Amino acid sequence: MTNKISKIAVLTSGGDAPGMNAAIRSVVRTCAYHNVECIGVYRGYQGMIENDFKEMGPRSVKDIINKGGTVLKSARSKEFMTVEGRKQAYENLKNQGVQALVVIGGDGSFTGAEIFNKEFGIPVMGIPGTIDNDIYGTSHTLGYDTALNTVVEAIDKIRDTASSHNRLFFVEVMGRDAGHIALNTGIGAGAEEILIPEEDLGLERLLDSLKRSKESGKSSSIVVVAEGDKIGKNVFELKEYVEENMPEYDVRVSVLGHMQRGGSPSCFDRVLASRLGVKAVESILEGKTNYMVGLLNDKVCLTPLEQAIKGSSEIDKELLRVSDIMTI
């Protein structure tokens, strides 16, 4: 392996996701394995601008693989959106002797990395970290599997209450632009209906579905709603509509919110983060830049950052069919 890089920086940016710490650990230890120094950047791009760096070695990342969130913290940076801010960040990296950058985050973070590379030529590599799983070029993003397990566990508990009181629950889950969490957890938790941005079910069809459930003998129902679903303005509007048209139902809403982002990462996310971290560092050492590392067909592969940013993740049509069959 050709090694012309002697110092790599790593940062986390955007919303936190379980598995980010495992990815930081992997990057740091892969650097150590190849005798490359590693610098941690606190608070993402804002930390780059404010010179908030810390040297990291194999022992500095011990006992973090099992922790949610990110030990390097995360922050959104308006300053980094300006040429002056990015120039300051570059000068700080240069003064530290940093020659390449690993960015753990989502498409917004990757956009910043791509612009930074074009302006200053510093090699960049992206690791996808977002629970929404809405990035092109990987079947799984860091935190997605953990979020699925968190949501299913929560819905299981909500169902206990729904069954005890003959209630209809709308459970809102994260997914502003993609319905991956809603679709998979809806199937996994046995939801009677699943509402996602990719499929406009429509209010009348929703009512028809709930009426069929009632007629088939179901005394309670769970409807999983992605936050980006287009049927109503929000989940509370859906509640009001159903109450008006089906007064026999006692309708409640549960918004799971940020609890979906927290918690100890699943084994899958820990292993995925470890694999992606190794690939990110070794790809940089091989002279590659402007790529995102991802998982496709259980193989770690590279996708150009531009494609990862502009492409869209596809909803699984087979899962939609399975969902329809399971709600009979």
C-alpha positions as CSV (number, residue, x, y, z in Angstrom):
1,M,0.0,0.0,0.0
2,T,1.4,3.4,-1.0
3,N,1.4,5.7,2.0
4,K,2.1,9.3,1.2
5,I,-0.3,10.6,3.8
6,S,1.1,10.9,7.3
7,K,-1.8,12.7,9.2
8,I,-5.6,12.3,8.8
9,A,-8.3,14.2,10.6
10,V,-11.8,12.8,11.5
11,L,-15.0,14.6,12.3
12,T,-18.7,14.0,12.9
13,S,-21.2,16.4,11.4
14,G,-25.0,16.8,11.2
15,G,-27.4,14.8,13.4
16,D,-25.8,12.2,15.6
17,A,-26.4,8.5,15.0
18,P,-25.5,5.3,17.0
19,G,-22.4,3.9,15.5
20,M,-20.6,7.2,15.0
21,N,-18.3,6.4,17.9
22,A,-17.5,3.0,16.6
23,A,-16.6,4.6,13.2
24,I,-14.3,7.2,15.0
25,R,-12.7,4.3,16.8
26,S,-12.2,2.4,13.5
27,V,-10.6,5.4,11.8
28,V,-8.3,6.1,14.6
29,R,-7.1,2.5,15.0
30,T,-6.7,2.0,11.3
31,C,-4.5,5.1,11.2
32,A,-2.4,3.7,14.0
33,Y,-2.2,0.3,12.2
34,H,-0.7,2.0,9.2
35,N,1.5,4.3,11.2
36,V,-0.5,7.4,10.3
37,E,-1.2,10.1,12.9
38,C,-4.9,10.9,13.6
39,I,-6.5,14.2,14.7
40,G,-10.0,14.4,16.1
41,V,-12.0,17.5,15.2
42,Y,-14.5,18.6,17.8
43,R,-18.0,19.9,16.8
44,G,-17.6,19.2,13.1
45,Y,-16.8,21.9,10.6
46,Q,-17.3,24.6,13.2
47,G,-14.5,23.0,15.2
48,M,-12.2,23.1,12.1
49,I,-12.8,26.8,11.9
50,E,-12.2,27.3,15.6
51,N,-9.1,25.1,15.7
52,D,-10.7,22.7,18.1
53,F,-8.5,19.6,17.6
54,K,-7.2,16.7,19.6
55,E,-4.6,14.1,18.8
56,M,-6.1,10.6,19.0
57,G,-4.5,7.2,19.4
58,P,-5.6,3.6,19.9
59,R,-6.1,4.1,23.7
60,S,-8.0,7.4,23.4
61,V,-10.9,5.5,21.7
62,K,-11.2,2.7,24.2
63,D,-14.6,1.9,25.6
64,I,-16.5,4.0,23.0
65,I,-17.7,1.3,20.6
66,N,-20.8,0.7,22.7
67,K,-21.8,4.3,23.2
68,G,-24.4,6.2,21.3
69,G,-23.9,9.8,20.1
70,T,-20.5,11.0,19.2
71,V,-17.5,11.8,21.5
72,L,-16.3,14.3,19.0
73,K,-19.6,16.2,19.3
74,S,-21.5,17.6,16.3
75,A,-22.6,21.0,15.3
76,R,-24.0,22.8,12.3
77,S,-21.8,25.6,11.0
78,K,-23.1,28.6,9.0
79,E,-19.5,29.9,8.9
80,F,-18.4,26.9,6.9
81,M,-20.9,27.8,4.2
82,T,-18.8,30.9,3.5
83,V,-15.5,31.0,1.6
84,E,-13.9,32.8,4.5
85,G,-14.9,30.2,6.9
86,R,-13.7,27.3,4.8
87,K,-10.4,29.1,4.2
88,Q,-9.9,29.5,8.0
89,A,-10.7,25.8,8.4
90,Y,-8.1,24.9,5.7
91,E,-5.4,27.1,7.3
92,N,-6.0,25.4,10.7
93,L,-5.7,21.9,9.2
94,K,-2.6,22.9,7.3
95,N,-1.0,24.3,10.5
96,Q,-1.8,21.0,12.2
97,G,-0.1,19.1,9.3
98,V,-3.3,17.4,8.4
99,Q,-3.3,16.0,4.8
100,A,-6.7,14.3,4.5
101,L,-10.1,14.3,6.1
102,V,-12.7,11.7,7.0
103,V,-16.2,13.0,7.4
104,I,-18.9,11.0,9.2
105,G,-22.3,12.4,8.5
106,G,-25.1,12.8,6.0
107,D,-25.5,14.4,2.6
108,G,-25.2,17.9,3.9
109,S,-21.9,17.0,5.6
110,F,-20.7,15.4,2.3
111,T,-21.7,18.5,0.3
112,G,-19.4,20.5,2.6
113,A,-16.6,18.0,2.2
114,E,-16.9,18.0,-1.6
115,I,-16.8,21.8,-1.8
116,F,-13.8,21.9,0.6
117,N,-11.9,19.4,-1.6
118,K,-12.6,21.4,-4.8
119,E,-11.4,24.7,-3.2
120,F,-8.3,23.4,-1.4
121,G,-7.5,20.0,-2.8
122,I,-7.4,18.2,0.5
123,P,-8.4,14.5,0.1
124,V,-11.8,13.7,1.7
125,M,-13.6,10.5,2.4
126,G,-17.2,10.2,3.7
127,I,-18.8,7.6,6.0
128,P,-22.6,7.7,6.0
129,G,-24.0,8.3,9.5
130,T,-27.8,9.0,9.6
131,I,-30.6,6.9,11.0
132,D,-32.9,7.8,8.1
133,N,-30.9,5.5,5.7
134,D,-31.6,8.1,3.0
135,I,-28.2,8.2,1.3
136,Y,-27.5,6.8,-2.2
137,G,-24.7,4.2,-2.5
138,T,-25.2,2.1,0.6
139,S,-27.9,-0.3,1.8
140,H,-27.3,0.7,5.4
141,T,-26.2,4.0,7.0
142,L,-24.7,4.0,10.5
143,G,-27.5,4.2,13.1
144,Y,-30.2,2.9,10.9
145,D,-30.3,-0.7,12.3
146,T,-30.2,0.6,15.9
147,A,-33.0,3.0,15.2
148,L,-35.1,0.2,13.8
149,N,-34.7,-1.9,16.9
150,T,-35.4,1.2,19.1
151,V,-38.6,1.9,17.2
152,V,-39.9,-1.7,17.2
153,E,-39.4,-2.0,20.9
154,A,-41.3,1.3,21.5
155,I,-44.2,0.2,19.2
156,D,-44.4,-3.2,21.0
157,K,-45.0,-1.3,24.2
158,I,-47.5,1.1,22.7
159,R,-49.4,-1.9,21.3
160,D,-49.9,-3.3,24.8
161,T,-51.7,-0.1,25.7
162,A,-53.6,0.0,22.4
163,S,-54.9,-3.5,22.9
164,S,-55.9,-2.9,26.5
165,H,-58.0,0.1,25.7
166,N,-59.2,-0.6,22.1
167,R,-57.3,2.4,20.8
168,L,-56.0,3.5,17.5
169,F,-52.4,4.8,17.8
170,F,-50.7,7.0,15.2
171,V,-46.9,6.5,15.9
172,E,-44.7,9.1,14.1
173,V,-41.2,8.0,13.4
174,M,-38.3,9.9,11.8
175,G,-38.0,10.0,8.0
176,R,-38.5,13.5,6.5
177,D,-37.6,12.4,3.0
178,A,-37.5,8.6,3.1
179,G,-39.8,6.0,4.6
180,H,-37.3,3.3,5.4
181,I,-37.7,3.4,9.1
182,A,-41.5,3.5,8.9
183,L,-41.8,0.7,6.4
184,N,-39.4,-1.7,8.1
185,T,-40.6,-1.0,11.7
186,G,-44.2,-1.1,10.5
187,I,-43.8,-4.6,9.2
188,G,-41.6,-5.7,12.1
189,A,-44.1,-4.4,14.7
190,G,-47.2,-5.6,12.9
191,A,-48.7,-2.2,12.1
192,E,-52.1,-2.1,10.5
193,E,-51.1,0.7,8.2
194,I,-47.8,2.4,7.2
195,L,-47.6,6.0,5.8
196,I,-44.5,7.0,4.0
197,P,-43.4,10.0,1.8
198,E,-42.9,7.7,-1.3
199,E,-46.5,6.4,-1.3
200,D,-49.4,8.8,-1.1
201,L,-52.0,6.6,0.5
202,G,-54.6,9.4,0.7
203,L,-57.1,10.1,3.5
204,E,-60.0,8.1,2.0
205,R,-57.8,5.0,1.5
206,L,-56.6,5.3,5.0
207,L,-60.1,5.3,6.3
208,D,-61.0,2.3,4.1
209,S,-58.1,0.4,5.5
210,L,-59.0,1.2,9.1
211,K,-62.6,0.2,8.5
212,R,-61.6,-3.1,7.0
213,S,-59.4,-3.7,10.0
214,K,-62.4,-3.0,12.3
215,E,-64.7,-5.2,10.3
216,S,-62.2,-8.1,10.3
217,G,-62.3,-8.1,14.1
218,K,-59.4,-6.0,15.1
219,S,-60.2,-4.0,18.2
220,S,-57.1,-1.8,18.2
221,S,-54.8,-0.6,15.5
222,I,-51.3,0.8,15.1
223,V,-50.5,3.2,12.2
224,V,-46.8,4.0,11.7
225,V,-46.3,7.4,10.1
226,A,-43.0,8.8,8.7
227,E,-42.7,12.4,9.6
228,G,-42.4,13.3,5.9
229,D,-45.7,11.6,4.9
230,K,-47.7,13.9,2.6
231,I,-51.3,12.8,3.5
232,G,-51.9,15.5,6.2
233,K,-50.0,18.6,7.4
234,N,-49.0,16.5,10.4
235,V,-49.8,13.5,12.4
236,F,-52.2,15.4,14.6
237,E,-54.3,16.4,11.6
238,L,-54.6,12.7,10.7
239,K,-55.8,12.1,14.2
240,E,-58.5,14.7,13.9
241,Y,-59.6,13.4,10.5
242,V,-60.0,9.9,11.8
243,E,-61.9,11.0,14.9
244,E,-64.4,12.9,12.8
245,N,-65.0,10.0,10.4
246,M,-64.6,7.1,12.8
247,P,-65.9,8.2,16.2
248,E,-65.9,4.7,17.5
249,Y,-62.1,4.8,17.7
250,D,-60.3,6.3,20.7
251,V,-57.4,7.9,18.7
252,R,-54.0,8.7,20.3
253,V,-50.7,10.0,18.9
254,S,-47.2,9.1,19.9
255,V,-44.3,11.0,18.4
256,L,-41.1,9.0,19.1
257,G,-38.8,11.9,18.2
258,H,-35.2,12.0,19.2
259,M,-35.3,8.9,21.3
260,Q,-34.8,7.1,17.9
261,R,-31.3,8.6,17.6
262,G,-30.1,7.6,21.0
263,G,-29.0,4.4,22.7
264,S,-26.2,1.9,22.4
265,P,-25.5,0.8,18.8
266,S,-26.6,-2.6,17.7
267,C,-24.0,-5.3,16.8
268,F,-24.7,-4.7,13.1
269,D,-24.0,-1.0,13.4
270,R,-20.8,-1.6,15.4
271,V,-19.5,-4.0,12.8
272,L,-20.6,-1.8,9.9
273,A,-18.8,1.2,11.4
274,S,-15.7,-0.8,11.9
275,R,-15.7,-2.0,8.3
276,L,-16.4,1.5,6.9
277,G,-13.7,3.1,9.0
278,V,-11.0,0.7,7.8
279,K,-12.1,1.2,4.1
280,A,-12.2,5.0,4.5
281,V,-8.6,5.3,5.8
282,E,-7.1,2.7,3.5
283,S,-8.8,4.3,0.5
284,I,-7.2,7.6,1.3
285,L,-3.8,5.9,1.7
286,E,-4.3,4.4,-1.8
287,G,-4.7,7.9,-3.2
288,K,-8.5,8.0,-3.5
289,T,-10.5,11.1,-2.7
290,N,-14.1,12.4,-3.0
291,Y,-15.7,9.1,-2.2
292,M,-18.2,7.8,0.3
293,V,-17.7,4.3,1.7
294,G,-20.8,2.2,1.9
295,L,-22.3,-1.3,2.0
296,L,-23.9,-2.9,-1.1
297,N,-24.7,-6.6,-1.3
298,D,-22.7,-7.0,2.0
299,K,-19.6,-5.7,0.3
300,V,-17.9,-2.5,1.3
301,C,-17.6,-0.3,-1.7
302,L,-16.9,3.3,-2.9
303,T,-19.4,5.7,-4.4
304,P,-18.4,9.1,-5.7
305,L,-19.5,11.8,-3.2
306,E,-21.3,13.7,-5.9
307,Q,-23.5,10.6,-6.6
308,A,-24.1,10.0,-2.9
309,I,-25.3,13.5,-2.5
310,K,-27.4,13.8,-5.6
311,G,-28.7,10.2,-5.8
312,S,-31.8,9.1,-3.9
313,S,-32.2,5.9,-1.9
314,E,-35.0,3.7,-3.3
315,I,-37.8,2.3,-1.2
316,D,-38.1,-1.5,-1.4
317,K,-41.1,-2.3,-3.5
318,E,-41.2,-5.9,-2.3
319,L,-41.5,-4.7,1.2
320,L,-44.4,-2.5,0.2
321,R,-46.1,-5.6,-1.2
322,V,-45.3,-7.6,2.0
323,S,-46.8,-4.8,4.1
324,D,-50.0,-4.9,2.1
325,I,-50.3,-8.7,2.6
326,M,-49.5,-8.6,6.3
327,T,-52.3,-6.0,7.0
328,I,-55.1,-8.2,5.9
